[in-house]
Amino acid sequence: MTKFALPTERSENSVTLDEIIEARRTISGMIRHTPVEPSVSLSKSMGVPVNLKLEHSQLSGSFKFRGASNAVAHLTETERAAGVVGVSTGNHGRGLARACANAGVRCVIAMSELVPQNKIEAIRGEGAEVLIRGRSQDEAQAAVDALVAEGMTMIPPFDHRHIIAGQGTLGLEISEEMPEVETVLVQVSGGGLISGVAAALKARLPHVRIVGISMERGAAMHASLAAGHPVEVTELATLADSLGGGIGLDNCFTFPMVRELVDDLVLLSEAEIANGIRHCYWEERQIVEGSGAVGVGALLAGKITLSGPTMLILSGGNIDMSLHHRVISGEDVDVSQESS
Ligand SMILES: *Cc1c(COP(=O)(O)O)cnc(C)c1O
């Protein structure tokens, strides 16, 4: 495990417990309050109570719907009328699309020509318009900039007050569902989820330990913490595809929040992520995507020592079912050798 020094002063670029409580009031009628289940097999093998927060059963298939719902609810009347735009082929795109559809707000998700048809259909299925532009994420971004110039509001996937506060509502639920919790394992990509969850939990249960989990292949937050400032990493194919991408060189909230609130960060190999997916299926009877299963994978790999009650978040379930089938059948899937 890697330890990072904590800065001594509290950062101003931080989301507070009050903002998270306000987010819960805002979105409580929109989101699903997801269940918690004890993991019999992990509790037995780890020797401490281990619970699973079944957030992959959230509407749109991941927790991203919480933050997106909160961000959309905070739009002004003028912004609502002009509509929302986002760049994401994955869970943020789905969550944002669903949140906008619920609120009756126009939503455009921009993506490149290289995005596979099934991902396009998934976003359309949640009710958004898909704008296909260019052959790279950068060209898709240029199309978004043009829409923003015309008055639409861009909602980013993690580095945004209302997004972080919305994801933090998951931390509030955990603090109430397992007040005796000692360790919480949380996925880390851009850091919106862990920032919100850690802010809520550490405000309510100051002694809780927050452990972040990413994949070895392209962990931008880990590299940034090691460098002491946000850095770019090469994006690599991984089974934990929802954890790919950078944290933004102009990161405002999540980098300082993770540096302040997260106790450890653990990285997993592809085989360890696959084991997490398999265990979720065969032992817990849950269909979980690679990113959602990294907490389980980290425990199975013996990468985290537990001293008391523990909560894992199954953060999403949007995995290609034929890929899932191959993984749970025991195939040694190497996504770096395949085109997505
Ligand atoms: C986006 C996502 C994450 C990571 O969330 P960040 O806020 O970007 O750190 C984890 N799991 C799933 C399923 C996701 O979609």
The ligand as a MOL file (V3000), in Angstrom:
LIG
                    3D

  0  0  0     0  0            999 V3000
M  V30 BEGIN CTAB
M  V30 COUNTS 15 15 0 0 0
M  V30 BEGIN ATOM
M  V30 1 C -17.0720 6.4620 -12.7090 0
M  V30 2 C -16.9940 5.1740 -12.0000 0
M  V30 3 C -16.0740 4.9630 -10.9410 0
M  V30 4 C -15.0730 6.0040 -10.5200 0
M  V30 5 O -15.6690 7.2050 -10.0960 0
M  V30 6 P -14.8370 8.5640 -10.0420 0
M  V30 7 O -15.7560 9.5300 -9.4190 0
M  V30 8 O -14.4800 8.9350 -11.4470 0
M  V30 9 O -13.6070 8.2850 -9.2290 0
M  V30 10 C -16.1290 3.7550 -10.2840 0
M  V30 11 N -16.9710 2.7650 -10.6540 0
M  V30 12 C -17.8360 2.9270 -11.6580 0
M  V30 13 C -18.7380 1.7940 -12.0090 0
M  V30 14 C -17.8910 4.1340 -12.3680 0
M  V30 15 O -18.7610 4.2830 -13.3720 0
M  V30 END ATOM
M  V30 BEGIN BOND
M  V30 1 1 1 2
M  V30 2 1 2 3
M  V30 3 2 2 14
M  V30 4 1 3 4
M  V30 5 2 3 10
M  V30 6 1 4 5
M  V30 7 1 5 6
M  V30 8 2 6 7
M  V30 9 1 6 8
M  V30 10 1 6 9
M  V30 11 1 10 11
M  V30 12 2 11 12
M  V30 13 1 12 13
M  V30 14 1 12 14
M  V30 15 1 14 15
M  V30 END BOND
M  V30 END CTAB
M  END
